[in-house]
Amino acid sequence: MTSESRKSMLHGVLLITLFSCAAFYIAEFEFIRKLSFSPLIIGIILGMVYANSLRNNLPETWVPGIKYCSKEILRLGIILYGFRLTFQSVIEVGLAAIIIDLIVVTSTILIGVFLGKILKMDRDISLLTSTGSAICGAAAVLGAESVIKPQPYKTAVAVSTVVIFGTIAMFVYPALYNAGILGLGAKEMGVYTGSTLHEVAHVVGAGNAMGPSISDTAIIVKMIRVILLAPVLLIMSMTSEKRNRVSSYGEKRKITIPWFAFGFIAVIGFNSFNLLPEGVVGFINNLDTFLLTMAMTALGAETSIAKFKQAGAKPFLLAAILFVWLMGGGWLMAKFLVPVL
């Protein structure tokens, strides 16, 4: 890479960095905090605003820097995400939550992919939407994006569906619980919330509205779902058609291993020993949020309204069906499996 190309890439990275700083600033607005919109979500919105306004007025040489943020910065962000987790938290919550998380993640992805075929949807979008709904929202979509490498607008579409229905659930769950409609105790409601809400921020928001006993359980259960991101990415890399497709020379292409998934697990293991001071871990988590915001902003910068129209209404229909499944199926599991297990 020449010094000129490095400078051009740096311009793109700096542009995304400035947008990400703005996303953090906007995320502190009171009404934004009440919606539990993280900087990641604000970042993709700002990126999309840029893509549909100023994008054509800036040098095309800046594009490599934007793409660097959506690829390399993203992988680093996923690895550092492991500092939010420990294996001790998995043991604390008990067998019932682990089994329910496994069922929720597996069934949601399989149902989503199956429905995507029935609806004749783009395969990448259906897989991204299903993964985001099943595991941890935008972060899961970003992780899957690194494995299947779709066009950026497909990732943005999937993230949008996750944000919409996750935000709806964040307000619906506390309302149903406080009205006594769900008929769940504090532990069951915590497991239900953590195993079915989309984003970590959604779980925190809903949990806080229902009390600390529910919130603590919900967050731990949610973290177990986040840990499942690593094995899901490994399986995804081995089953992806793009990795096994026969080349023009009649030889199978090598399977692309998402090494960052191993890094994610390694970081969780390291963090489980509590070797770093709490302040250092807090700094790393804030840095990680910034890196993921940069990745989201870069993906938004590659997404125009025309591409959203190209995707159509089917991704939102799929996300809506998965939302109903998570609410209904998750309630049945929390109601009948938690007491038994």
RAURDA-V397159 format. One record per pair of residues at least 4 apart in sequence whose C-alpha atoms are under 8 Angstrom apart, sorted by the first residue. I is the first residue (numbers start at 1). J is the second residue. D is the distance in Angstrom with one decimal. If there is no record, write none. Layout:
BEGIN
i,j,d
I,J,D
I,J,D
END
This chain:
BEGIN
i,j,d
1,5,6.2
1,6,6.5
2,6,6.2
3,7,6.1
4,8,6.3
5,9,6.1
5,61,7.7
6,10,6.1
7,11,6.3
8,12,6.7
8,61,5.6
8,62,5.3
8,64,7.8
8,65,7.2
9,13,6.3
9,61,7.2
9,62,5.6
9,63,7.3
9,64,5.5
9,65,3.9
9,66,7.6
10,14,6.0
10,62,7.7
10,65,6.0
11,15,6.2
11,62,5.8
11,65,6.8
12,16,6.4
12,62,4.4
12,63,6.2
12,64,6.9
12,65,4.1
12,66,5.1
13,17,6.1
13,65,4.8
13,66,5.8
13,68,7.5
13,69,6.6
14,18,6.2
15,19,6.4
16,20,6.1
16,66,6.7
16,69,7.6
16,294,5.9
16,297,6.5
16,298,6.3
17,21,6.2
17,294,6.3
18,22,6.3
19,23,6.2
19,43,6.9
19,46,6.8
19,47,7.5
19,294,7.8
19,297,7.1
20,24,6.4
20,39,7.6
20,43,5.9
20,290,6.9
20,293,5.9
20,294,5.6
20,297,6.8
21,25,6.4
22,26,6.1
23,27,6.0
23,39,5.2
23,40,7.6
23,42,5.3
23,43,5.2
23,46,7.4
23,293,7.8
24,28,6.7
24,39,5.2
24,42,7.9
25,29,7.5
26,32,7.5
26,39,7.8
26,42,7.4
27,32,5.8
27,33,6.4
27,37,6.7
27,38,6.2
27,39,5.5
27,42,6.9
28,32,6.8
28,33,6.2
29,33,6.2
30,34,6.3
31,35,6.5
32,36,6.4
32,37,5.9
33,37,6.2
33,38,7.9
35,167,7.3
36,167,7.9
36,201,6.0
36,202,6.5
36,205,6.3
37,41,6.1
37,42,7.0
37,201,7.4
38,42,6.6
38,201,7.0
39,43,5.8
39,289,7.6
39,290,7.8
39,293,6.1
40,44,6.5
40,138,7.9
40,289,7.4
40,292,6.5
40,293,4.3
40,294,7.8
40,296,6.0
40,297,7.5
41,45,6.4
41,163,7.7
41,293,7.7
41,296,7.5
42,46,6.2
43,47,6.1
43,293,5.7
43,294,7.1
43,296,5.9
43,297,4.5
43,300,7.6
44,48,6.1
44,156,7.5
44,293,7.7
44,296,5.0
44,297,4.4
44,298,7.4
44,299,6.7
44,300,4.6
44,301,7.5
45,49,6.2
45,297,7.4
45,300,6.5
46,50,6.2
46,297,6.6
46,300,7.2
46,301,7.9
47,51,6.1
47,296,7.8
47,297,4.6
47,298,6.3
47,299,7.1
47,300,4.2
47,301,4.2
47,302,7.7
47,303,7.9
48,52,6.2
48,297,7.8
48,300,4.5
48,301,5.2
48,302,7.3
48,303,5.8
48,304,6.5
49,53,6.2
49,301,7.7
50,54,5.3
50,55,5.8
50,301,6.0
51,55,5.0
51,300,7.1
51,301,4.7
51,302,6.2
51,303,6.1
51,304,5.8
52,303,7.8
52,304,5.5
52,305,6.9
54,58,6.8
55,301,7.8
58,62,7.6
59,63,7.9
62,66,6.7
63,67,6.2
64,68,6.0
65,69,6.5
66,70,6.6
66,298,5.4
66,301,7.8
67,71,6.2
67,298,6.7
67,299,8.0
68,72,5.6
68,73,6.7
69,73,4.8
69,74,6.5
69,294,6.3
69,295,5.2
69,298,6.1
70,74,5.7
70,294,7.4
70,295,4.4
70,296,7.0
70,298,5.3
70,299,5.8
71,75,6.5
71,146,6.8
71,295,7.3
72,76,6.5
73,77,6.2
73,291,6.2
73,292,7.4
73,294,7.5
73,295,6.3
74,78,6.3
74,142,7.3
74,143,8.0
74,146,7.9
74,291,6.8
74,292,5.9
74,294,7.9
74,295,5.2
75,79,6.4
75,143,7.6
75,146,7.3
75,260,6.0
76,80,6.3
76,260,7.4
76,291,7.7
77,81,6.1
77,288,5.3
77,289,7.4
77,291,5.5
77,292,5.3
78,82,7.4
78,139,7.5
78,143,6.8
78,260,7.1
78,261,7.7
78,264,6.5
78,288,8.0
78,292,7.6
79,260,5.9
79,261,6.9
79,263,5.4
79,264,4.1
79,265,7.9
79,267,6.9
80,264,6.7
80,267,7.0
80,284,7.3
80,285,7.3
80,288,5.9
81,85,7.9
81,264,6.9
81,285,7.0
81,288,6.4
82,86,8.0
82,264,5.2
82,265,6.7
82,266,7.9
82,267,5.2
82,268,4.7
82,271,7.6
83,267,6.2
83,268,5.9
83,271,5.8
83,281,6.7
83,284,7.4
83,285,6.7
84,268,7.7
84,285,6.8
85,89,7.4
85,223,6.6
85,227,7.8
85,268,5.7
85,271,7.1
85,272,7.5
86,90,7.4
86,268,5.4
86,269,6.7
86,271,6.0
86,272,4.5
87,91,6.8
87,268,7.0
87,269,6.9
87,272,5.9
88,92,6.3
88,272,6.7
89,93,6.6
89,220,6.2
89,223,8.0
89,224,7.9
90,94,7.2
90,98,7.5
90,220,7.1
90,221,7.7
90,223,7.9
90,224,6.1
91,95,7.8
93,97,6.5
93,98,7.9
93,217,6.9
93,220,6.7
93,221,6.9
94,98,6.8
95,99,6.2
95,341,6.8
96,100,6.1
96,337,7.0
96,338,5.5
96,341,5.1
97,101,6.0
97,191,6.2
97,195,7.7
97,221,6.1
97,338,7.4
98,102,6.2
98,221,7.5
98,224,7.0
99,103,6.2
100,104,6.0
100,195,7.1
100,333,6.8
100,334,7.9
100,337,7.9
101,105,6.0
101,195,5.6
101,221,7.5
101,224,7.2
101,225,5.9
102,106,6.0
102,225,7.7
102,228,7.9
103,107,5.8
104,108,5.8
104,134,6.6
104,195,6.9
104,196,7.4
104,326,7.5
104,330,7.2
105,109,6.3
105,131,8.0
105,134,4.7
105,135,6.1
105,225,7.4
106,110,6.2
106,134,7.6
107,111,5.9
108,112,5.9
108,130,6.4
108,131,7.8
108,133,7.3
108,134,5.4
108,322,6.8
108,325,7.8
108,326,7.7
109,113,6.1
109,127,7.2
109,130,4.9
109,131,5.8
109,134,6.2
110,114,6.1
110,130,8.0
111,115,6.0
111,130,8.0
111,322,7.8
112,116,6.0
112,126,6.4
112,127,7.0
112,129,7.6
112,130,5.0
112,318,7.0
112,322,6.9
113,117,6.5
113,123,7.6
113,126,5.9
113,127,5.8
113,130,6.9
114,118,6.5
115,119,6.0
115,318,7.1
116,120,5.9
116,121,5.1
116,122,7.4
116,123,6.9
116,126,5.3
116,127,8.0
116,318,7.1
117,121,6.2
117,123,7.6
119,314,7.1
121,125,7.3
121,126,6.6
121,314,6.8
121,315,7.6
122,126,6.4
123,127,6.2
124,128,6.1
124,148,7.5
124,150,6.3
124,154,7.2
125,129,6.0
125,154,5.6
125,155,7.1
125,157,7.5
125,158,6.2
125,315,7.0
126,130,6.0
126,158,7.9
126,315,6.8
126,318,7.6
127,131,6.1
128,132,6.1
128,141,5.4
128,144,6.4
128,145,7.2
128,155,6.8
128,158,5.9
129,133,6.2
129,141,7.1
129,158,4.7
129,159,7.3
129,161,7.2
129,162,7.0
129,315,7.3
129,318,7.9
129,319,6.7
130,134,6.0
130,319,7.5
130,322,7.6
131,135,6.1
131,137,7.7
131,140,6.2
131,141,6.2
131,144,7.3
132,136,5.8
132,137,4.1
132,138,6.0
132,139,7.5
132,140,5.1
132,141,5.0
132,158,7.4
132,159,7.3
132,162,6.3
132,198,7.0
133,137,5.8
133,162,6.1
133,197,8.0
133,198,5.5
133,319,7.4
133,322,7.1
133,323,7.6
134,196,7.6
134,198,7.2
135,140,6.1
135,198,6.9
135,225,5.5
135,226,6.0
135,228,7.3
135,229,6.6
136,140,5.3
136,198,5.4
136,199,5.0
136,200,6.4
136,222,7.8
136,225,7.0
136,226,5.9
137,141,6.4
137,159,7.1
137,162,5.8
137,163,7.3
137,166,8.0
137,198,4.9
137,199,4.7
137,200,7.8
138,142,6.1
138,159,5.4
138,162,7.0
138,163,7.7
138,199,7.0
139,143,6.2
139,292,7.9
140,144,6.1
140,226,8.0
140,229,6.6
141,145,6.0
141,155,6.8
141,158,7.1
141,159,6.6
142,146,6.5
142,155,7.4
142,296,7.9
143,147,6.9
143,229,7.8
143,233,7.2
144,148,6.2
144,149,8.0
144,233,6.3
144,236,7.9
145,149,5.2
145,150,6.4
145,155,6.7
146,258,7.7
147,233,6.9
147,236,7.3
147,237,6.0
147,256,7.7
147,258,6.3
148,236,7.9
148,237,7.2
148,240,7.1
148,242,7.4
150,154,6.5
150,155,7.2
151,155,7.2
152,156,6.5
152,299,5.5
152,300,7.6
152,302,5.8
152,303,6.5
153,157,6.2
153,299,7.2
153,300,7.4
153,302,6.3
153,303,4.6
153,304,7.3
153,307,6.3
153,308,7.2
154,158,6.3
154,311,7.7
155,159,6.2
155,299,7.3
156,160,6.1
156,299,6.6
156,300,6.2
156,303,6.8
157,161,6.5
157,308,6.7
157,311,7.6
157,315,7.4
158,162,6.4
158,315,7.2
159,163,6.2
160,164,6.2
161,165,6.4
161,315,7.2
161,316,5.7
161,319,6.0
162,166,5.7
162,198,6.6
162,319,7.0
163,167,5.9
163,198,7.8
163,199,7.8
164,168,6.4
165,169,6.2
165,198,7.9
165,319,7.4
165,320,7.1
165,323,6.7
166,170,6.2
166,197,6.1
166,198,5.1
166,199,6.6
166,202,6.4
167,171,6.9
167,202,6.5
168,172,6.2
169,173,5.8
169,197,6.7
169,202,7.9
170,174,7.3
170,197,7.3
170,202,5.4
170,203,7.0
170,205,6.5
170,206,5.0
171,175,6.5
171,206,6.7
172,176,6.1
173,177,6.1
173,193,7.5
173,206,6.8
174,178,5.9
174,206,6.1
174,207,7.8
174,209,6.2
174,210,5.9
175,179,6.1
176,180,6.4
176,181,5.4
176,182,6.2
177,181,6.1
177,182,5.8
177,183,7.5
177,184,7.6
177,189,7.9
177,210,7.7
178,210,7.4
182,331,7.8
184,188,5.6
184,189,5.6
184,334,7.8
184,335,6.5
185,189,5.9
186,190,6.1
186,213,6.6
186,214,5.4
187,191,6.3
187,213,7.6
187,214,6.3
187,217,6.8
188,192,6.0
188,334,5.3
188,335,6.6
188,338,6.4
189,193,6.0
189,214,6.4
189,218,7.8
189,334,7.2
190,194,6.1
190,207,7.5
190,213,7.8
190,214,4.5
190,215,6.3
190,216,7.5
190,217,5.0
190,218,4.2
190,219,8.0
190,221,7.8
191,195,5.9
191,217,6.4
191,218,5.5
191,221,6.1
191,334,6.5
192,196,6.2
192,218,7.4
192,330,5.9
192,331,6.2
192,333,7.9
192,334,5.5
193,197,5.8
193,203,6.5
193,206,7.7
193,207,7.5
193,218,5.6
194,203,6.1
194,217,7.4
194,218,4.1
194,219,5.9
194,220,7.3
194,221,4.9
194,222,4.4
195,218,7.5
195,221,6.1
195,222,5.9
195,225,7.1
195,330,7.1
196,326,5.4
196,327,6.8
196,330,6.2
197,202,6.5
197,203,6.0
197,326,7.8
198,202,6.6
198,203,7.6
199,203,6.5
200,204,6.3
200,219,7.4
200,222,6.8
201,205,6.1
202,206,6.1
203,207,5.8
203,215,7.7
203,218,6.6
203,219,6.5
203,222,7.4
204,208,6.0
204,215,6.7
204,218,7.9
204,219,6.7
205,209,6.5
206,210,6.7
206,215,7.7
207,211,6.3
207,212,7.1
207,214,5.9
207,215,3.9
207,216,7.7
207,218,6.7
207,219,7.9
208,212,6.4
208,215,5.8
210,214,6.4
210,215,7.1
211,215,6.1
212,216,5.9
213,217,6.7
214,218,6.0
215,219,6.1
216,220,6.5
217,221,6.2
218,222,6.1
219,223,6.2
220,224,6.5
221,225,6.7
222,226,6.4
223,227,6.3
224,228,6.5
225,229,7.0
227,265,7.6
228,232,6.3
229,233,6.1
229,261,7.9
230,234,6.4
230,261,4.9
230,262,7.1
230,264,7.1
230,265,6.9
231,235,6.2
231,261,7.8
232,236,6.0
233,237,6.1
233,258,7.0
233,261,7.0
234,238,6.5
234,257,7.0
234,258,6.6
234,261,7.3
235,239,6.2
236,240,5.8
237,243,7.1
237,255,6.8
237,256,6.2
237,257,6.3
237,258,7.0
238,243,7.3
238,244,7.9
238,255,6.2
238,256,7.7
238,257,7.8
239,243,7.6
239,244,7.6
240,244,6.7
241,245,5.7
243,253,6.2
243,254,6.5
243,255,5.0
243,256,6.4
244,252,6.0
244,253,5.7
244,254,7.0
244,255,6.5
245,252,6.2
245,253,6.4
246,250,5.8
246,251,5.6
246,252,4.6
246,253,6.3
247,251,5.5
247,252,6.0
247,253,6.5
258,262,7.6
259,263,6.5
260,264,6.1
261,265,6.5
262,266,6.1
263,267,6.1
264,268,6.4
265,269,6.3
266,270,6.2
267,271,6.0
268,272,6.1
269,273,7.2
270,274,7.5
270,275,7.7
271,275,7.0
271,276,7.6
276,280,6.3
276,281,6.5
277,281,6.5
278,282,6.1
279,283,6.2
280,284,6.2
281,285,6.1
282,286,6.2
283,287,6.1
284,288,6.0
285,289,6.2
286,290,6.3
287,291,6.3
288,292,6.2
289,293,6.0
290,294,6.2
291,295,6.4
292,296,6.2
293,297,6.0
294,298,6.1
295,299,6.3
296,300,6.2
297,301,6.2
298,302,6.7
299,303,6.8
303,307,6.6
303,308,7.7
304,308,6.7
305,309,6.3
306,310,6.2
307,311,6.3
308,312,6.6
311,315,7.3
313,317,6.3
314,318,6.1
315,319,6.2
316,320,6.0
317,321,6.3
318,322,6.3
319,323,6.0
320,324,6.3
321,325,6.3
322,326,6.1
323,327,6.2
324,328,6.0
325,329,5.3
325,330,7.4
326,330,5.2
326,331,7.9
327,331,6.0
328,332,6.4
329,333,6.4
330,334,6.1
331,335,5.9
332,336,6.1
332,337,7.8
333,337,5.1
333,338,7.0
334,338,5.4
335,339,7.4
336,340,6.8
337,341,5.9
END
